[in-house]
Amino acid sequence: MAIAAEHLSTATSFAELGIADDLVDVLDKAGIASPFPIQALTIPDALMGRDVCGKAKTGSGKTLAFGLPIIQNLRDAKKNRPVALVLVPTRELCSQVTEALRPLAQTRGHEVVAIYGGVSMQHQMDALARGAEIVVATPGRLIDLYERKALALNGVDVVVIDEADEMSDLGFLPQVRWIMRAVEGNHQTLLFSATLGGSVGALIDSYMEDPVLHEVASDSVTVETSEHRFIQVHHMDKAKMTARIAASAERVLVFVRTKRGCDQVADDLRDLGVAARPIHGNLPQGKRERMLAAFADGHSKVLVATNVAARGLDIEGVDIVIHFDPPEDSKTYVHRSGRTARAGEEGLVVTFVEWDQIEMVHKVQIEAGLSEPIVKMFSNDDRLDDLTAWEAPESLVRPEMKRTTVRAARGRRRRR
């Protein structure tokens, strides 16, 4: 059964959805007053114990959509026998989901433990031995601990597969299937993803029983509440342009192509007086977490990242995403751009385009249904101080871009 909502009203409350008063109090203290659409759709069925598929774009509130029902129905765990398992694709998302669920779980005397690679196993094994109820894990480290007999999976009541499409993209589905086979007996399965076709659909068919599908419809593959600007730049001017754009914002996320480039851009920005830090796969996990924490708490205005941060991270208040190196496909563009304009907030996405990247970026725009022209600028251009305050003249839009936009708009009207 599928239920879709395009602009579902969230005038309802968490209490009306069936969430208990003690958990509502924790949400109130955190400033979370009303549910997002995916939460309003999925929570009642999840509370009833049904298998649920939730389809919604990134930043739509999926963590609480599965976290609240899990915690409300949670029973006490025994040593090394968690009762809820949340599978996530990345270490950063593992930490974020854990931190989001921990205050809710602790109000009922339950514990949440994050299980991921790149750090010592011992702390994780100790937490499991104390009887942690909820395990949030990346697949590889979970399997390592299972094979070391540090935890059992035959007492799990509910499994969540979060960001299932990224699990597929990163090649983790064989590990997910291995884990699902190890979870013995009857259990509830909740799956959340931006897309549900292909290999994700096969996962649903294999491991979910009569699932109800809830979809928060989206008109476009892009983040609708964002403004998009494409700027033709000179390679030697890119760092200065980034610094100037960042001066008008509180929090800016900059994406580059390589790990080496990530470090170099962060260094260049610091030389220009900008508080910038890098994050990429070569950094130790502890340092990655410190970089993220500095960015999230405002000690660092700019975070320079490779695609390790393009999916899953939920950092509030990212004002601007800058594609310092433009992505080569629309899917990467969407994933990166989705770090701003989260949960309905507004945001700005800026893409730097060098002269030999113009055709590649035009293809990305066509795939994404964007018609923004590429405008040439230098770092002394006053328009950089407020890129949302101006729009490029229609005459700069290439004819094929206009046709693509018209076709996309007609397609959206038909789907409505």
C-alpha positions as MATLAB code, in Angstrom:
seq = 'MAIAAEHLSTATSFAELGIADDLVDVLDKAGIASPFPIQALTIPDALMGRDVCGKAKTGSGKTLAFGLPIIQNLRDAKKNRPVALVLVPTRELCSQVTEALRPLAQTRGHEVVAIYGGVSMQHQMDALARGAEIVVATPGRLIDLYERKALALNGVDVVVIDEADEMSDLGFLPQVRWIMRAVEGNHQTLLFSATLGGSVGALIDSYMEDPVLHEVASDSVTVETSEHRFIQVHHMDKAKMTARIAASAERVLVFVRTKRGCDQVADDLRDLGVAARPIHGNLPQGKRERMLAAFADGHSKVLVATNVAARGLDIEGVDIVIHFDPPEDSKTYVHRSGRTARAGEEGLVVTFVEWDQIEMVHKVQIEAGLSEPIVKMFSNDDRLDDLTAWEAPESLVRPEMKRTTVRAARGRRRRR';
ca = [
       0.000    0.000    0.000;
       1.393    3.405   -0.966;
       0.443    6.738    0.537;
       1.890    9.937   -0.912;
       1.861   13.443    0.497;
       3.109   16.439   -1.425;
       2.470   19.237    1.019;
       1.073   17.421    4.034;
      -0.048   19.713    6.792;
       1.782   19.181   10.039;
      -0.806   20.988   12.117;
      -1.047   17.733   14.038;
       1.177   17.205   17.064;
       3.508   14.399   18.074;
       1.073   13.556   20.861;
      -1.746   13.169   18.339;
       0.445   10.775   16.369;
       0.655    8.582   19.484;
       4.002    9.681   20.933;
       4.078    9.484   24.727;
       4.217   12.599   26.912;
       7.742   11.982   28.253;
       9.161   11.814   24.742;
       7.150   14.853   23.639;
       8.695   16.761   26.556;
      12.203   15.919   25.295;
      11.241   17.161   21.829;
       9.772   20.362   23.271;
      12.975   21.094   25.180;
      14.906   20.643   21.934;
      12.615   23.124   20.174;
      10.899   20.474   18.033;
       7.257   21.489   18.184;
       5.543   19.691   15.308;
       6.305   16.757   13.018;
       7.614   16.997    9.477;
       5.533   15.304    6.758;
       7.522   12.034    6.668;
       7.201   11.798   10.461;
       3.460   12.455   10.413;
       3.007    9.791    7.755;
       5.157    6.980    9.128;
       5.032    7.214   12.926;
       1.493    5.785   13.433;
       2.200    2.674   11.352;
       5.632    2.190   12.891;
       4.138    2.425   16.386;
       1.715   -0.360   15.434;
       4.628   -2.627   14.539;
       4.131   -2.621   10.776;
       6.969   -2.808    8.286;
       7.315    0.675    6.809;
       9.084    2.127    3.755;
       9.582    5.877    3.941;
      10.546    7.712    0.768;
      11.617   11.312    1.226;
      14.421   13.568    0.113;
      17.439   14.253    2.269;
      16.961   16.540    5.263;
      13.284   15.678    5.682;
      13.368   14.389    9.258;
      13.710   10.640    8.740;
      15.738   10.035   11.928;
      12.874   10.898   14.268;
      10.435    9.153   11.935;
      11.983    5.825   12.877;
      13.612    6.810   16.174;
      10.502    7.842   18.080;
       8.518    4.622   17.444;
      11.563    2.494   18.254;
      12.164    4.198   21.595;
       8.505    4.241   22.570;
       8.185    0.483   22.029;
      11.642   -0.407   23.348;
      12.170   -3.106   25.954;
      15.243   -3.545   28.138;
      18.240   -5.285   26.597;
      20.414   -8.036   27.998;
      24.197   -8.135   27.838;
      25.422   -8.125   24.225;
      21.860   -8.503   22.947;
      20.511   -5.212   21.506;
      16.821   -5.048   20.710;
      16.951   -2.363   17.990;
      19.413   -2.099   15.119;
      19.850    0.934   12.844;
      22.056    0.420    9.780;
      23.607    3.523    8.195;
      26.126    3.942    5.360;
      28.690    6.350    6.847;
      30.535    6.977   10.095;
      29.363   10.577   10.236;
      25.719    9.613    9.861;
      26.213    6.926   12.505;
      27.376    9.540   15.001;
      24.604   11.966   14.091;
      21.793    9.427   14.401;
      23.199    8.278   17.744;
      23.315   11.811   19.120;
      19.782   12.525   17.887;
      18.322    9.428   19.558;
      20.326    9.392   22.791;
      18.369   12.080   24.744;
      15.089   10.377   23.901;
      16.375    6.924   24.858;
      17.998    8.099   28.078;
      14.770    9.607   29.349;
      13.539    6.000   29.574;
      16.762    4.571   30.922;
      17.896    3.088   27.638;
      21.269    3.418   25.930;
      22.292    4.003   22.328;
      25.721    2.926   21.070;
      27.405    3.905   17.796;
      29.286    1.121   16.021;
      31.602    2.151   13.184;
      35.141    1.625   11.943;
      38.186    3.825   12.253;
      38.161    3.788   16.053;
      38.953    1.239   18.743;
      36.501   -1.623   19.128;
      36.920   -1.877   22.882;
      34.703    1.051   23.832;
      31.993   -0.283   21.550;
      32.328   -3.794   22.981;
      32.113   -2.416   26.522;
      28.890   -0.548   25.699;
      27.370   -3.693   24.217;
      28.377   -5.681   27.297;
      26.534   -3.177   29.506;
      23.336   -3.967   27.641;
      22.795   -1.161   25.111;
      19.259   -1.329   23.724;
      19.854    0.472   20.409;
      22.826   -0.114   18.113;
      23.437    2.378   15.311;
      26.005    0.810   13.016;
      27.815    0.804    9.719;
      27.588   -2.696    8.215;
      31.277   -3.597    8.139;
      32.060   -2.895   11.791;
      28.822   -4.561   12.920;
      29.805   -7.761   11.107;
      33.293   -7.592   12.657;
      31.808   -7.429   16.160;
      29.273  -10.144   15.406;
      32.012  -12.495   14.237;
      33.956  -11.744   17.432;
      30.792  -12.706   19.358;
      30.601   -9.254   20.904;
      26.886   -9.120   20.144;
      24.028  -11.398   19.160;
      21.328  -10.474   16.652;
      18.728  -13.120   17.455;
      16.982  -10.886   20.003;
      16.465   -7.887   17.717;
      12.867   -6.614   17.604;
      13.299   -3.918   14.941;
      15.789   -3.214   12.164;
      16.114    0.135   10.410;
      17.881    0.489    7.066;
      18.573    4.207    6.744;
      19.663    5.894    3.497;
      19.151    2.605    1.689;
      19.894    4.133   -1.710;
      23.316    5.252   -0.539;
      23.930    1.800    0.920;
      23.415    0.553   -2.611;
      25.584    3.251   -4.202;
      28.478    2.473   -1.856;
      28.264   -1.267   -2.463;
      27.057   -2.187    1.041;
      23.960   -4.180    0.091;
      25.713   -7.592    0.289;
      26.691   -6.742    3.876;
      23.162   -5.522    4.636;
      21.752   -8.795    3.304;
      24.255  -10.750    5.434;
      23.066   -8.878    8.524;
      19.384   -9.307    7.696;
      19.895  -13.063    7.418;
      21.581  -13.036   10.838;
      18.615  -11.294   12.491;
      16.613  -14.360   13.441;
      12.929  -14.623   14.213;
      10.078  -12.185   13.744;
      11.041   -8.540   13.721;
       9.850   -5.222   12.380;
      11.763   -3.643    9.483;
      11.755    0.073    8.703;
      13.471    1.309    5.551;
      14.076    4.946    4.647;
      15.515    6.208    1.404;
      15.318    8.974   -1.184;
      14.629    6.332   -3.853;
      13.035    2.907   -3.592;
      13.631    1.301   -6.985;
      16.295   -1.042   -8.339;
      18.411   -2.855   -5.772;
      16.614   -1.076   -2.922;
      13.329   -2.468   -4.234;
      14.845   -5.953   -4.258;
      15.879   -5.465   -0.637;
      12.289   -4.536    0.258;
      10.932   -7.610   -1.522;
      13.376   -9.910    0.260;
      13.207   -8.695    3.854;
       9.970   -6.790    4.446;
       6.528   -8.256    5.068;
       3.564   -6.418    3.526;
       5.223   -3.019    4.026;
       3.259    0.196    3.881;
       4.926    2.813    1.676;
       4.783    6.448    2.681;
       6.137    8.979    0.224;
       6.662   12.688    0.599;
       6.502   13.675   -3.052;
       8.997   16.064   -4.559;
       8.466   17.953   -7.795;
      12.136   18.100   -8.710;
      15.385   16.253   -8.245;
      16.890   19.463   -6.904;
      16.333   21.070   -3.532;
      13.362   23.295   -4.234;
      13.947   25.840   -1.479;
      17.485   26.603   -2.654;
      18.643   29.346   -4.975;
      21.152   28.084   -7.557;
      23.952   30.187   -9.057;
      26.543   29.075  -11.615;
      29.626   31.285  -11.905;
      32.364   31.070  -14.501;
      35.654   31.602  -12.684;
      39.390   31.640  -13.228;
      41.193   28.831  -11.436;
      43.526   31.179   -9.567;
      40.594   33.281   -8.306;
      38.472   30.523   -6.791;
      39.778   30.747   -3.215;
      39.275   34.515   -3.116;
      35.753   34.132   -4.488;
      34.982   31.534   -1.836;
      36.256   33.838    0.895;
      34.149   36.724   -0.381;
      30.977   34.652   -0.613;
      31.608   33.196    2.848;
      31.907   36.671    4.367;
      28.125   37.145    4.065;
      27.210   33.805    5.691;
      27.523   32.082    9.038;
      28.164   28.551    7.814;
      29.450   27.491    4.379;
      30.124   23.979    3.081;
      32.622   23.772    0.209;
      32.927   20.632   -1.921;
      36.113   19.688   -3.763;
      37.029   16.670   -5.868;
      40.138   15.269   -4.171;
      41.524   14.787   -0.680;
      44.663   16.713   -1.568;
      42.575   19.542   -2.977;
      40.501   19.549    0.204;
      43.552   20.263    2.350;
      44.866   22.847   -0.123;
      41.622   24.822   -0.324;
      41.299   24.871    3.469;
      44.886   26.152    3.716;
      44.246   28.820    1.074;
      41.132   30.031    2.870;
      42.951   30.230    6.204;
      45.670   32.305    4.477;
      42.864   34.670    3.437;
      41.679   34.984    7.040;
      38.738   32.562    6.823;
      38.209   30.010    9.597;
      38.183   26.875    7.426;
      38.781   23.194    8.161;
      38.984   20.128    5.890;
      37.214   16.781    6.145;
      38.006   13.771    3.972;
      38.578   10.036    4.130;
      42.302   10.166    4.917;
      41.751   11.922    8.233;
      41.515    9.771   11.386;
      37.937    9.361   12.556;
      38.524   11.354   15.724;
      39.843   14.301   13.740;
      36.918   14.110   11.314;
      34.548   14.321   14.257;
      36.417   17.319   15.700;
      36.262   19.094   12.332;
      32.521   18.487   12.110;
      31.971   19.619   15.693;
      33.890   22.859   15.094;
      31.763   23.548   12.031;
      28.488   22.670   13.729;
      29.135   24.809   16.818;
      30.326   27.830   14.824;
      34.035   27.766   15.653;
      34.749   27.179   11.976;
      32.783   29.136    9.377;
      33.786   26.999    6.397;
      34.043   23.221    6.101;
      35.884   22.008    3.006;
      34.842   18.470    2.123;
      35.168   15.706   -0.398;
      32.085   13.665   -1.219;
      32.434   11.868    2.122;
      30.112   14.598    3.422;
      27.728   14.686    0.471;
      25.174   12.299    1.961;
      23.708   11.734    5.362;
      25.143   14.665    7.308;
      22.475   16.773    8.953;
      24.157   19.986   10.089;
      21.695   22.707   10.908;
      22.104   26.186    9.505;
      24.300   25.597    6.455;
      23.629   28.843    4.590;
      25.607   28.173    1.431;
      26.949   25.143   -0.415;
      29.760   25.892   -2.850;
      30.757   23.384   -5.522;
      34.391   24.517   -5.692;
      34.930   21.636   -8.107;
      31.700   21.008  -10.021;
      30.191   17.508   -9.794;
      30.223   15.356  -12.912;
      26.608   14.196  -12.645;
      23.280   15.478  -11.382;
      22.981   12.880   -8.629;
      26.161   14.117   -6.968;
      24.983   17.686   -7.476;
      21.733   16.940   -5.658;
      23.422   15.075   -2.799;
      25.961   17.824   -2.217;
      23.408   20.613   -2.602;
      21.105   18.919   -0.125;
      23.377   19.944    2.748;
      21.663   23.354    2.656;
      17.926   24.119    2.588;
      17.297   21.208    4.933;
      13.853   20.548    6.392;
      12.257   23.292    4.324;
      14.696   26.078    5.173;
      16.089   28.306    2.443;
      19.632   28.006    1.132;
      22.034   29.024   -1.617;
      23.983   26.668   -3.890;
      26.911   28.117   -5.862;
      28.805   26.221   -8.544;
      32.200   27.405   -9.809;
      32.766   26.608  -13.489;
      36.107   26.919  -15.250;
      36.179   27.486  -19.015;
      36.846   23.837  -19.851;
      34.037   22.604  -17.543;
      31.161   24.523  -19.148;
      29.818   21.708  -21.316;
      30.006   19.196  -18.470;
      28.098   21.535  -16.159;
      25.468   22.195  -18.837;
      24.805   18.440  -18.962;
      24.427   18.359  -15.178;
      21.989   21.259  -15.357;
      19.901   19.558  -18.026;
      19.732   16.331  -15.995;
      18.729   18.301  -12.898;
      16.136   20.442  -14.692;
      17.954   23.687  -13.933;
      18.049   26.624  -16.339;
      20.339   29.023  -14.466;
      22.894   30.586  -16.847;
      26.615   30.502  -16.179;
      27.710   34.057  -15.407;
      31.334   35.187  -15.540;
      32.622   36.908  -12.395;
      35.825   37.791  -10.578;
      36.421   38.030   -6.831;
      36.069   41.844   -6.882;
      32.481   41.616   -8.178;
      30.054   43.248   -5.713;
      27.334   40.742   -6.650;
      29.210   38.107   -4.655;
      28.209   39.869   -1.439;
      24.574   38.815   -1.952;
      24.127   36.246   -4.672;
      20.422   35.822   -3.940;
      19.713   39.500   -4.620;
      20.176   39.301   -8.395;
      19.066   37.130  -11.265;
      20.886   36.720  -14.537;
      19.088   38.088  -17.606;
      16.938   35.626  -19.521;
      19.008   36.288  -22.633;
      21.912   34.339  -21.091;
      19.907   31.108  -20.855;
      20.882   28.757  -23.670;
      17.984   27.601  -25.901;
      18.385   23.910  -25.036;
      18.165   24.796  -21.330;
      14.836   26.557  -21.885;
      13.435   23.524  -23.703;
      14.582   21.191  -20.938;
      12.981   23.348  -18.269;
       9.671   23.471  -20.169;
       9.638   19.681  -20.580;
      10.433   19.166  -16.882;
       7.681   21.567  -15.829;
       5.133   19.807  -18.073;
       6.185   16.470  -16.618;
       5.676   17.748  -13.103;
       2.190   19.019  -13.947;
       1.260   15.581  -15.342;
       2.431   13.854  -12.177;
       0.256   16.105  -10.056;
];
